[in-house]
Amino acid sequence: MERGPPVSRPATVRGLLLAMACALLMAGNAPAQVAQPGEVDHTLRAMRDELQRSKERLCIENQERPFYIEYRLLDVDVKTVMAAFGALLNSTTSRNRFMSVDARVGDYLLDSSNFVSDDGFRGFIGSSGQVGIDRDYDSLRQDLWLATDQAYKEALVRLSRKRAYIQSLARPPDVPDFSRVEPLVMINPRLEADWTSRNWEDEAKAVSSIFRKYPELYGTRVTYYLIYTTQYLMNSEGTQVRVSRSLAGIEASADTQSGDGMRLHNFFSHYALKPADLPQASAVRDALERMSRELVALRASPPAPDYAGPVLFEAPASAALLAQMLGPSVAGARPPLAMQTMFEQMMERLGGRSEWIGRLNTRVLPPGVTLRDDPTAKEFKGAPLIGSYDVDEEGVRAERVTLVEDGQLRNLLMSRRPGPEFGRSNGHGRAAFLSEPKPTISNLFFEATQGESAADLRKKFIEACKLEGREWCLKVKRMDNPALSVQRQDDFAEVFASMGGGGGAGERPPLLVARVYVADGREELIRGAKILGLNLRALRKIEGVGNDPVAYAFFQNQAPGFAGTALGAFGSAQGGIPSTVIAPSLLLSDVEVRGARGEPRRPPLVPPPPLN
């Protein structure tokens, strides 16, 4: 049987797509084709039968029996269509099945999980791999049998090492390893893939031809993604889940160089819960036209100077900024124990430790601001929210959680791994590609009781500039998407500087920044700006909040500081998790912006060929 953690798979386009597809957590949406009610699901039957056999017979003489066994299985159907300049680059369809098996020994207070021994991550992620795609009962039982055997043996070794390590600590951990939940049974109709609602190849070619009008743009791509998943979860506590969903996306990118050699890029993305709900080709062409004009204007703009002062973030930019800063910072689970300092530091990041742990009932945001995460919210202003789901990766029903109320921290997102302040799951144990579930945002709402109109917020912004005696101040129209940046930038050191640890002080890369002149309000686009040192503490000093919220859909990576797209997580083959941040425009009083830096790169020696 093939074995190995999915996160280590090569970062091919197909692997990235599969990884992203596996992040589509267990939420139902209206299917195009649904399996018939009453149909015998051989997958469920194989999982039930092998789980029952393992509960009754899995043991080693004089060793503890497993107190918890879990099977997860994922069916993934993916179609990807890529085009450039009106020509089809590829069109592929794939179908895969993946499984993950977890066996725990010990008990809910201290078990074999949440520990990295001196041999690193061996056994930490569990037994996982690829299984047959034809849903054969006997074949799947064979795979589950072998994986359960392996997971149990590794759990025994890991718990022995964990107990020995804890005995060496001056202060053993007092937080349990696993929380109890009520078993859930949810068997929804299975959704079958349907690629026939539109001619996706023709659409991709048609919309990508818009770039023929812009010969100064390089490396243009338009990609359509259509994904269908069915996810199964079964455990020894009695939980049984089968849920299906679909997701579709369009991503486009283009890059160019300014006259002095600075690399520049722009992107467009749109996501929908069903392929048929993607915008029609005419609307996509209009969006790509705007994207291209923005990039041409950016190419002709002056380089950004250094700056420190008031910055106005328009609603699309503020939502993306909050996704970068708050996404990794609202998790309440503790990170796993690790025998080596290097692994301990790494696991603290991967475990999603919140900078707000220990600050319960203290002010973390301005008075009047509420922050809530609501996976049960299905739409915003009539548009579906991709972060919605009914049950999380651990079989816990989704809950609406108020994180911050009137600026005071009230709660954190929780999976079944307890934390120092909260001991139960609130239905936010989410995972990409059958990896370990971690507390992760779904639909995050940033709201203020007294939001200001766009005109009033701009007036406050101009007044703040005048008070500092400035001729101009900066406005951020859109933030960059680091996942697309890493594909387009040659200097990876620039990109990795943004890996500041979620709410930490890493770079925040804006995409479209303008100087706003105090005298007449005119705006001038600038290029090459980087926002420095903007951390969670800065959010306590927000000077103004608008009343113009927008929904920003993205793919949340569970490693702090990263943001993903449908291609996968920032710099990783592991897929991101569908999420949304809903936020208005924000005025921050003191933001440091670094001007254009780096050695310019020589533009192409020969002009681009003519395009008909």
For each residue, the residues with C-beta under 8 A, 3 or more apart:
1: 129 143 146 147
2: 129 130
3: 127 128 129 147 150
4: 8 128 129
5: 8 121 125 128 435
6: 9 19 22 98 128 433 434 435 574
7: 19 125 433 435 572 573 574
8: 4 5 573
9: 6 15 18 19 573
10: 15 573
11: 15 16 568 572 573
12: 15 16 573
13: 16 17 80 567
14: 17 18 78 80 92 94
15: 9 10 11 12 18 19 573
16: 11 12 13 19 20 567 568 573 575
17: 13 14 20 21 78 80 94 225 227 566 567 568
18: 9 14 15 21 22 76 78 94 96 433 575
19: 6 7 9 15 16 22 23 432 433 568 569 573 574 575
20: 16 17 23 24 225 227 432 555 564 566 567 568 575 576
21: 17 18 24 76 78 227 229 247 575
22: 6 18 19 74 76 98 229 432 433 434 575
23: 19 20 431 432 433 555 575 576 577 578
24: 20 21 27 227 229 231 245 246 247 578
25: 231 389 392 393 430 431 577 578
26: 231 233 241 243 245 389 390 391 392 393
27: 24 243 245 375 388 389 390 391
28: 188 243 244 245 390
29: 245 246 273 274 384
30: 274
31: 34 189 191 192 244 246
32: 191 192 194 197 246 274 275 276
33: 191 192 193 194
34: 31 189 190 191 192
35: 39 41 189 190 191 192
36: 39
37: 189
38:
39: 35 36 190
40: 45
41: 35 44 45 135 190 242
42: 45 46 135 136 137 140
43: 46 47 73 135 140 232
44: 41 47 48 187 232 234 240 242
45: 40 41 42 48 49 137
46: 42 43 49 50 137 138 140 141 144
47: 43 44 50 51 71 73 140 144 232 234
48: 44 45 51 52 234 240
49: 45 46 52 53 141
50: 46 47 53 54 71 140 141 144 145 148
51: 47 48 54 55 69 71 144 234 235 236
52: 48 49 55 56
53: 49 50 56 57 58 145
54: 50 51 57 58 66 69 103 145 148 236
55: 51 52 58 69 236
56: 52 53
57: 53 54
58: 53 54 55 65 66 69 103 148 149 152
59: 63 65
60: 63 152 153 156
61:
62:
63: 59 60 105 156
64: 67 105 106 156 159
65: 58 59 105
66: 54 58 69 103 104 105 152 155 236
67: 64 104 105 106 107 108 111 236
68: 102 103 104 111 178 235 236 237
69: 51 54 55 58 66 101 102 103 104 148 235 236
70: 101 102 103 233 234 235 236
71: 47 50 51 99 100 101 144 232 233 234 235
72: 99 100 101 102 231 232 233 393 434
73: 43 47 97 98 99 100 131 140 231 232
74: 22 97 98 99 229 230 231 232 434
75: 95 96 97 133 229 230 231
76: 18 21 22 94 95 96 97 98 227 228 229
77: 93 94 95 193 227 228 229
78: 14 17 18 21 93 94 95 225 226 227 228
79: 91 92 93 193 195 200 224 225 226 227
80: 13 14 17 90 91 92 223 224 225 226
81: 88 90 91 200 201 203 204 223 224
82: 88 89 90 91 204 221 222 223 224
83: 86 87 88 89 201 204 205 207 208 221 222 223
84: 87 89 208 211 220 221 222
85: 208 209 211 212 220 611
86: 83 205 206 208 209 212
87: 83 84 205 208
88: 81 82 83 91 201 204 205
89: 82 83 84 221
90: 80 81 82
91: 79 80 81 82 88 200 201
92: 14 79 80
93: 77 78 79 195
94: 14 17 18 76 77 78
95: 75 76 77 78 133 193
96: 18 75 76 130 133
97: 73 74 75 76 130 131 132 133 135
98: 6 22 73 74 76 128 129 130 131 433 434
99: 71 72 73 74 128 129 130 131 140 143 144 147 434
100: 71 72 73 126 127 128 434
101: 69 70 71 72 126 127 128 144 147 148 150 151
102: 68 69 70 72 113 126 127 151
103: 54 58 66 68 69 70 148 151 152 155
104: 66 67 68 69 111 112 113 155 178
105: 63 64 65 66 67 111 112 152 155 156 159
106: 64 67 109 110 111 112 159 177
107: 67 110 111
108: 67 111 176 177 178 179 180
109: 106 176 177
110: 106 107 162 163 166 176 177
111: 67 68 104 105 106 107 108 114 159 177 178
112: 104 105 106 115 155 156 158 159 162
113: 102 104 177 178 336 417
114: 111 177 334 336 337 417
115: 112 124 158 161 162 165 336 337 338
116: 120 121 124 336 337 338 339 340 343 344 347
117: 120 122 158 161 162 165 339
118: 161 339 340
119: 122
120: 116 117 124 343
121: 5 116 124 125 343
122: 117 119
123: 126 154 155 157 158
124: 115 116 120 121 158 336
125: 5 7 121 128 435 436
126: 100 101 102 123 151 154 436
127: 3 100 101 102 147 148 150 151 154
128: 3 4 5 6 98 99 100 101 125 147 434
129: 1 2 3 4 98 99 143 147
130: 2 96 97 98 99
131: 73 97 98 99 139 140 143
132: 97 135 136 139 140 143
133: 75 95 96 97
134: 139
135: 41 42 43 97 132 140
136: 42 132 139 140
137: 42 45 46 140 141
138: 46 141 142
139: 131 132 134 136 142 143
140: 42 43 46 47 50 73 99 131 132 135 136 137 143 144
141: 46 49 50 137 138 144 145
142: 138 139 145 146
143: 1 99 129 131 132 139 140 146 147
144: 46 47 50 51 71 99 101 140 141 147 148
145: 50 53 54 141 142 148 149
146: 1 142 143 149 150
147: 1 3 99 101 127 128 129 143 144 150 151
148: 50 54 58 69 101 103 127 144 145 151 152
149: 58 145 146 152 153
150: 3 101 127 146 147 153 154
151: 101 102 103 126 127 147 148 154 155
152: 58 60 66 103 105 148 149 155 156
153: 60 149 150 156 157
154: 123 126 127 150 151 157 158
155: 66 103 104 105 112 123 151 152 158 159
156: 60 63 64 105 112 152 153 159 160
157: 123 153 154 160 161
158: 112 115 117 123 124 154 155 161 162
159: 64 105 106 111 112 155 156 162 163
160: 156 157 163 164
161: 115 117 118 157 158 164 165 339
162: 110 112 115 117 158 159 165 166 337
163: 110 159 160 166 167
164: 160 161 167 168
165: 115 117 161 162 168 169 337 339
166: 110 162 163 169 172 173 337
167: 163 164 172
168: 164 165
169: 165 166 172 173
170:
171:
172: 166 167 169
173: 166 169 334 337
174:
175: 334 418 419 420 423
176: 108 109 110 179 418 423
177: 106 108 109 110 111 113 114 417 418
178: 68 104 108 111 113 416 417 418
179: 108 176 416 417 418 423 424 425
180: 108
181: 184 237 239 394 395 396 416 424 425
182:
183: 237 238 239 395
184: 181 239 240 241 391 395 396 397
185: 238 239 240 241
186: 240 241 242 243 390 391
187: 44 240 241 242
188: 28 242 243 244
189: 31 34 35 37 244
190: 34 35 39 41 230 242 244
191: 31 32 33 34 35 228 230 244 245 246
192: 31 32 33 34 35 228
193: 33 77 79 95 226 228
194: 32 33 197 228 275
195: 79 93 200 226 275
196:
197: 32 194 275 276
198: 203 275 276 278
199: 202 203
200: 79 81 91 195 203 204 224 226 275
201: 81 83 88 91 204 205
202: 199 205 206
203: 81 198 199 200 206 207 224 281 284
204: 81 82 83 88 200 201 207 208 222 223 224
205: 83 86 87 88 201 202 208 209
206: 86 202 203 209 281 285
207: 83 203 204 210 222 252 281 284 285 288
208: 83 84 85 86 87 204 205 211 220 221 222 252 288
209: 85 86 205 206 212
210: 207 213 285 288 289 292
211: 84 85 208 214 217 220 254 288 292
212: 85 86 209 215 611 612
213: 210 292
214: 211 217 254 292 295 296
215: 212 607 608 610 611
216: 256 296 299 608
217: 211 214 220 254 255 256 292 295 296
218: 254 255 256 257 604 608
219: 253 254 255 488
220: 84 85 208 211 217 252 253 254
221: 82 83 84 89 208 251 252 253 254
222: 82 83 84 204 207 208 250 251 252 284 288
223: 80 81 82 83 204 250 251 252 566
224: 79 80 81 82 200 203 204 248 249 250 278
225: 17 20 78 79 80 247 248 249 250 251 566
226: 78 79 80 193 195 200 246 248 275
227: 17 20 21 24 76 77 78 79 246 247 248
228: 76 77 78 191 192 193 194 244 245 246
229: 21 22 24 74 75 76 77 244 245 246 247
230: 74 75 190 191 242 243 244
231: 24 25 26 72 73 74 75 241 242 243 244
232: 43 44 47 71 72 73 74 241 242
233: 26 70 71 72 239 240 241 393 394 395
234: 44 47 48 51 70 71 239 240 241
235: 51 68 69 70 71 238 239 395
236: 51 54 55 66 67 68 69 70
237: 68 181 183
238: 183 185 235
239: 181 183 184 185 233 234 235 395
240: 44 48 184 185 186 187 233 234
241: 26 184 185 186 187 231 232 233 234 391 395
242: 41 44 186 187 188 190 230 231 232
243: 26 27 28 186 188 230 231 390 391
244: 28 31 188 189 190 191 228 229 230 231
245: 24 26 27 28 29 191 228 229 273
246: 24 29 31 32 191 226 227 228 229 273 274 275
247: 21 24 225 227 229 271 272 273 386 578
248: 224 225 226 227 271 272 273 274 275 277 278
249: 224 225 269 270 271 272 278 566
250: 222 223 224 225 268 269 270 271 278 279 284
251: 221 222 223 225 267 268 269 484 565 566 567
252: 207 208 220 221 222 223 267 268 269 284 287 288 291
253: 219 220 221 265 266 267 268 484 487 488
254: 211 214 217 218 219 220 221 265 266 267 291 292 295
255: 217 218 219 263 264 265 266 295 488
256: 216 217 218 264 265 295 296 299
257: 218 261 262 263 264 299 601 603
258: 261 262 264 298 299 300 301 527
259: 299 603
260: 303 600
261: 257 258 600 601 602 603
262: 257 258 303 527 528 596 598 600 601
263: 255 257 488 489 490 601
264: 255 256 257 258 295 298 299 527
265: 253 254 255 256 295 484 485 488
266: 253 254 255 291 292 294 295 298 511
267: 251 252 253 254 291 481 484 511
268: 250 251 252 253 287 288 291
269: 249 250 251 252 481 553 565 566
270: 249 250 278 279 284 287
271: 247 248 249 250 386 553 566 578
272: 247 248 249 275 277 278 384 386
273: 29 245 246 247 248 277 384 386
274: 29 30 32 246 248 277
275: 32 194 195 197 198 200 226 246 248 272 278
276: 32 197 198
277: 248 272 273 274 384
278: 198 224 248 249 250 270 272 275
279: 250 270 283 284 287
280: 283 284
281: 203 206 207 284 285
282: 285 286
283: 279 280 286 287
284: 203 207 222 250 252 270 279 280 281 287 288
285: 206 207 210 281 282 288 289
286: 282 283 289 290
287: 252 268 270 279 283 284 290 291
288: 207 208 210 211 222 252 268 284 285 291 292
289: 210 285 286 292 293
290: 286 287 293 294
291: 252 254 266 267 268 287 288 294 295
292: 210 211 213 214 217 254 266 288 289 295 296
293: 289 290 296 297
294: 266 290 291 297 298 512
295: 214 217 254 255 256 264 265 266 291 292 298 299
296: 214 216 217 256 292 293 299 300
297: 293 294 300 301 525
298: 258 264 266 294 295 301 512 525 527
299: 216 256 257 258 259 264 295 296 527
300: 258 296 297
301: 258 297 298 524 525 526 527
302: 524 526 527
303: 260 262 526 527 528 595 596
304: 307 513 526 527 528 529 593 595 596
305: 526 595
306: 593 594 595
307: 304 474 529 592 593 595
308: 590 591 592 593
309: 464 465 468 470 473 474 590 591
310: 461 464 465 468 473 474 543 587 588 589 590 591
311: 473 474 475 476 531 587 588 591 593
312: 457 458 461 473 474 475 476 516 585 586 587
313: 317 318 321 475 476 585 586 587 588
314: 317 318 475 476 477 478 585
315: 318 319 546 548 549 550 583 584 585
316: 319 320 477 478 479 550 552
317: 313 314 320 321 476 477 478 479 510 512
318: 313 314 315 321 322 446 583 584 585 586
319: 315 316 322 323 446 549 550 551 552 581 582 583
320: 316 317 323 324 478 479 481 552 554 563 581
321: 313 317 318 324 325 476 479 508 534 586
322: 318 319 325 326 327 444 446 581 583
323: 319 320 326 327 444 552 554 556 563 579 581
324: 320 321 327 479 502 508 561 563
325: 321 322 329 502 503 508 534 535 536 539
326: 322 323 329 330 371 441 444 446 503 536 581
327: 322 323 324 330 440 441 444 502 556 563 579 581
328: 331 352 354 501 502 503 558 559 560 561
329: 325 326 354 355 356 502 503 536 560
330: 326 327 354 356 371 373 403 412 413 439 441 444
331: 328 351 352 353 354 412 413 414 438 439 440
332: 354 357 411 412 413 414 419 421 422 439
333: 351 352 353 414 415 417 418 419 438 439
334: 114 173 175 351 353 417 418 419 420
335: 344 347 348 349 350 351 352 353
336: 113 114 115 116 124 347 351
337: 114 115 116 162 165 166 173 344
338: 115 116 341 343 344 346 347
339: 116 117 118 161 165 343
340: 116 118 343 344
341: 338 344 345
342: 345 346
343: 116 120 121 338 339 340 346 347
344: 116 335 337 338 340 341 347 348
345: 341 342 348 349
346: 338 342 343 349 350
347: 116 335 336 338 343 344 350 351
348: 335 344 345 351 353
349: 335 345 346 353 501 559 560
350: 335 346 347 438 558 559
351: 331 333 334 335 336 347 348 438
352: 328 331 333 335 438 439 440 558 560
353: 331 333 334 335 348 349 357
354: 328 329 330 331 332 357 412
355: 329 502 503 504 536
356: 329 330 359 364 409 412 536
357: 332 353 354 412 419 420 421
358: 420 421
359: 356 362 364 409
360: 409 410 421
361: 408 409 410
362: 359 408 409
363: 367 407 408 409 540
364: 356 359 404 407 408 409 536 539 540
365: 369 371 404 407 539 540 542
366: 369 407 448 539 540 541 542 545
367: 363 406 407
368: 406 407 448 449 450 545
369: 365 366 404 406 407 446 447 448 449 542 545
370: 402 404 405 406 445 446 447 448 449
371: 326 330 365 402 403 404 444 445 446 447
372: 400 401 402 403 404 444 445 447
373: 330 400 401 403 413 428 441 442 443 444 445
374: 377 400 401 442 443 445
375: 27 387 388 389 390 392 398 399 400 427 428 442 443
376: 388 390 398 399 400
377: 374 380 385 388 400 443 445
378: 384 385 388
379: 382 383 384 385
380: 377 383 385 443 549 551 580 582
381: 551
382: 379
383: 379 380 551
384: 29 272 273 277 378 379 388
385: 377 378 379 380 388 443 551 553 580
386: 247 271 272 273 553 578 579 580
387: 375 441 442 443 444 553 578 579 580
388: 27 375 376 377 378 384 385 442 443
389: 25 26 27 375 392 398 430 442
390: 26 27 28 186 243 375 376 397 398
391: 26 27 184 186 241 243 395 396 397 398 427
392: 25 26 375 389 395 396 397 398 415 425 427 428 429 430 437
393: 25 26 72 233 429 430 431 437
394: 181 233 415 416 425 429 437
395: 181 183 184 233 235 239 241 391 392
396: 181 184 391 392 416 425 426 427 429
397: 184 390 391 392 427
398: 375 376 389 390 391 392 427 428 442
399: 375 376 426 427 428
400: 372 373 374 375 376 377
401: 372 373 374 411 413 426 428
402: 370 371 372 405 410 411
403: 330 371 372 373 409 410 411 412 413
404: 364 365 369 370 371 372 407 408 409 410
405: 370 402 408 410
406: 367 368 369 370 449
407: 363 364 365 366 367 368 369 404 540
408: 361 362 363 364 404 405
409: 356 359 360 361 362 363 364 403 404 412
410: 360 361 402 403 404 405
411: 332 401 402 403 422 426
412: 330 331 332 354 356 357 403 409 419 421 422 439
413: 330 331 332 373 401 403 426 428 439 440 441
414: 331 332 333 418 419 422 424 425 426 428 429 439
415: 333 392 394 425 428 429 430 437 438 439
416: 178 179 181 394 396 425 429 437
417: 113 114 177 178 179 333 334 429 438
418: 175 176 177 178 179 333 334 414 422 423 424
419: 175 332 333 334 357 412 414 422 423
420: 175 334 357 358
421: 332 357 358 360 412
422: 332 411 412 414 418 419 426
423: 175 176 179 418 419
424: 179 181 414 418
425: 179 181 392 394 396 414 415 416 428 429
426: 396 399 401 411 413 414 422
427: 375 391 392 396 397 398 399
428: 373 375 392 398 399 401 413 414 415 425 439 440 441 442
429: 392 393 394 396 414 415 416 417 425 437 438 439 440
430: 25 389 392 393 415 437 438 439 440 442 558 577
431: 23 25 393 434 435 436 437 438 440 558 577
432: 19 20 22 23 435 557 558 569 574 575 576 577
433: 6 7 18 19 22 23 98 574 575
434: 6 22 72 74 98 99 100 128 431
435: 5 6 7 125 431 432 558 574
436: 125 126 431
437: 392 393 394 415 416 429 430 431
438: 331 333 350 351 352 415 417 429 430 431 558
439: 330 331 332 333 352 412 413 414 415 428 429 430
440: 327 331 352 413 428 429 430 431 556 558 577 579
441: 326 327 330 373 387 413 428 444 556 579 581
442: 373 374 375 387 388 389 398 428 430 579 580
443: 373 374 375 377 380 385 387 388 579 580 582
444: 322 323 326 327 330 371 372 373 387 441 579 580 581 582
445: 370 371 372 373 374 377 549 582 583
446: 318 319 322 326 369 370 371 549 581 582 583 584
447: 369 370 371 372 451 549
448: 366 368 369 370 451 545 547 584
449: 368 369 370 406
450: 368 545
451: 447 448 545 546 547 548 584
452: 456 457 460 544 545 546 547
453: 456 457 546 547 548
454: 457 458 546 548 585
455: 458 459
456: 452 453 459 460
457: 312 452 453 454 460 461 544 545 546 585 587
458: 312 454 455 461 462 521
459: 455 456 462 463
460: 452 456 457 463 464 543 544 587
461: 310 312 457 458 464 465 473 475 516 544 587
462: 458 459 465 466 473 516 518 521
463: 459 460 466 467
464: 309 310 460 461 467 468 473 543 587 589
465: 309 310 461 462 468 470 472 473 516 518
466: 462 463 469 470 518
467: 463 464
468: 309 310 464 465
469: 466
470: 309 465 466 473 518
471: 517 518 519
472: 465 515 516 517 518 524
473: 309 310 311 312 461 462 464 465 470 515 516 518
474: 307 309 310 311 312 513 514 515 516 529 591 593
475: 311 312 313 314 461 513 514 515 516 523
476: 311 312 313 314 317 321 479 510 512 513 531
477: 314 316 317 511 512 513 514
478: 314 316 317 320 510 511 512
479: 316 317 320 321 324 476 508 509 510 511
480: 484 485 509 510 511
481: 267 269 320 484 485 511 554 563 565
482: 485 486 495 498 509 562 563 570 571
483: 486 487 555 562 563 564 565 567 568 569 570 571 576
484: 251 253 265 267 480 481 487 488 565 567
485: 265 480 481 482 488 489 495 509
486: 482 483 489 492 495 570 571
487: 253 483 484 567
488: 219 253 255 263 265 484 485
489: 263 485 486 492 494 495
490: 263 601
491: 494 495 598
492: 486 489 495 496
493: 496 497
494: 489 491 497 598
495: 482 485 486 489 491 492 498 571
496: 492 493 499 571
497: 493 494 500 506 507 530
498: 482 495 506 507 508 509 561
499: 496 506 561 562
500: 497 504 505 506 507 561
501: 328 349 504 506 560 561
502: 324 325 327 328 329 355 560 561
503: 325 326 328 329 355 535 536 560
504: 355 500 501 535 560 561
505: 500 532 533 534 535
506: 497 498 499 500 501 561
507: 497 498 500 530 531 532 594
508: 321 324 325 479 498 530 531 532 534
509: 479 480 482 485 498 530 531
510: 317 476 478 479 480 513 529 530 531
511: 266 267 477 478 479 480 481
512: 294 298 317 476 477 478 525
513: 304 474 475 476 477 510 525 526 527 529 593
514: 474 475 477 523 524 525 526
515: 472 473 474 475 523 524 526
516: 312 461 462 465 472 473 474 475 521 522 523
517: 471 472 520 521 522 523 524
518: 462 465 466 470 471 472 473 521
519: 471
520: 517
521: 458 462 516 517 518
522: 516 517
523: 475 514 515 516 517
524: 301 302 472 514 515 517
525: 297 298 301 512 513 514
526: 301 302 303 304 305 513 514 515 529
527: 258 262 264 298 299 301 302 303 304 513 596
528: 262 303 304 595 596 597
529: 304 307 474 510 513 526 593 594 595 596
530: 497 507 508 509 510 593 594 597
531: 311 476 507 508 509 510 534 591 592 593 594
532: 505 507 508 592 593 594
533: 505 592
534: 321 325 505 508 531 538 588 591 592
535: 325 503 504 505 538
536: 325 326 329 355 356 364 503 539 540
537: 540 541
538: 534 535 541 588 590 591
539: 325 364 365 366 536 542
540: 363 364 365 366 407 536 537
541: 366 537 538 588 589 590
542: 365 366 369 539 545 586 587 588
543: 310 460 464 587 588 589
544: 452 457 460 461 586 587
545: 366 368 369 448 450 451 452 457 542 584 585 586 587
546: 315 451 452 453 454 457 549 584 585 586
547: 448 451 452 453 584
548: 315 451 453 454 584 585
549: 315 319 380 445 446 447 546 582 583 584
550: 315 316 319 582 583 584
551: 319 380 381 383 385 580 581 582
552: 316 319 320 323 580 581 582 583
553: 269 271 385 386 387 578 579 580
554: 320 323 481 563 564 565 576 579 580 581
555: 20 23 483 563 564 565 566 568 569 575 576 577 578 579
556: 323 327 440 441 563 564 576 577 578 579
557: 432 562 563 564 569 570 572 574 576 577
558: 328 350 352 430 431 432 435 438 440 577
559: 328 349 350 562 569 572
560: 328 329 349 352 501 502 503 504
561: 324 328 498 499 500 501 502 504 506 570
562: 482 483 499 557 559 569 570 571 572
563: 320 323 324 327 481 482 483 554 555 556 557 570 576
564: 20 483 554 555 556 557 567 568 569 570 572 575 576
565: 251 269 481 483 484 554 555 568 576
566: 17 20 223 225 249 251 269 271 555
567: 13 16 17 20 251 483 484 487 564
568: 11 16 17 19 20 483 555 564 565 572 573 574 575 576
569: 19 432 483 555 557 559 562 564 572 573 574 575 576
570: 482 483 486 557 561 562 563 564
571: 482 483 486 495 496 562
572: 7 11 557 559 562 564 568 569
573: 7 8 9 10 11 12 15 16 19 568 569
574: 6 7 19 432 433 435 557 568 569
575: 16 18 19 20 21 22 23 432 433 555 564 568 569
576: 20 23 432 483 554 555 556 557 563 564 565 568 569 579
577: 23 25 430 431 432 440 555 556 557 558
578: 23 24 25 247 271 386 387 553 555 556
579: 323 327 386 387 440 441 442 443 444 553 554 555 556 576
580: 380 385 386 387 442 443 444 551 552 553 554
581: 319 320 322 323 326 327 441 444 446 551 552 554
582: 319 380 443 444 445 446 549 550 551 552
583: 315 318 319 322 445 446 549 550 552 586
584: 315 318 446 448 451 545 546 547 548 549 550
585: 312 313 314 315 318 454 457 545 546 548
586: 312 313 318 321 542 544 545 546 583
587: 310 311 312 313 457 460 461 464 542 543 544 545
588: 310 311 313 534 538 541 542 543 591
589: 310 464 541 543
590: 308 309 310 538 541
591: 308 309 310 311 474 531 534 538 588
592: 307 308 531 532 533 534
593: 304 306 307 308 311 474 513 529 530 531 532
594: 306 507 529 530 531 532 597
595: 303 304 305 306 307 528 529
596: 262 303 304 527 528 529
597: 528 530 594
598: 262 491 494
599:
600: 260 261 262
601: 257 261 262 263 490
602: 261 605
603: 257 259 261
604: 218 607 608
605: 602
606:
607: 215 604
608: 215 216 218 604 611
609:
610: 215
611: 85 212 215 608
612: 212
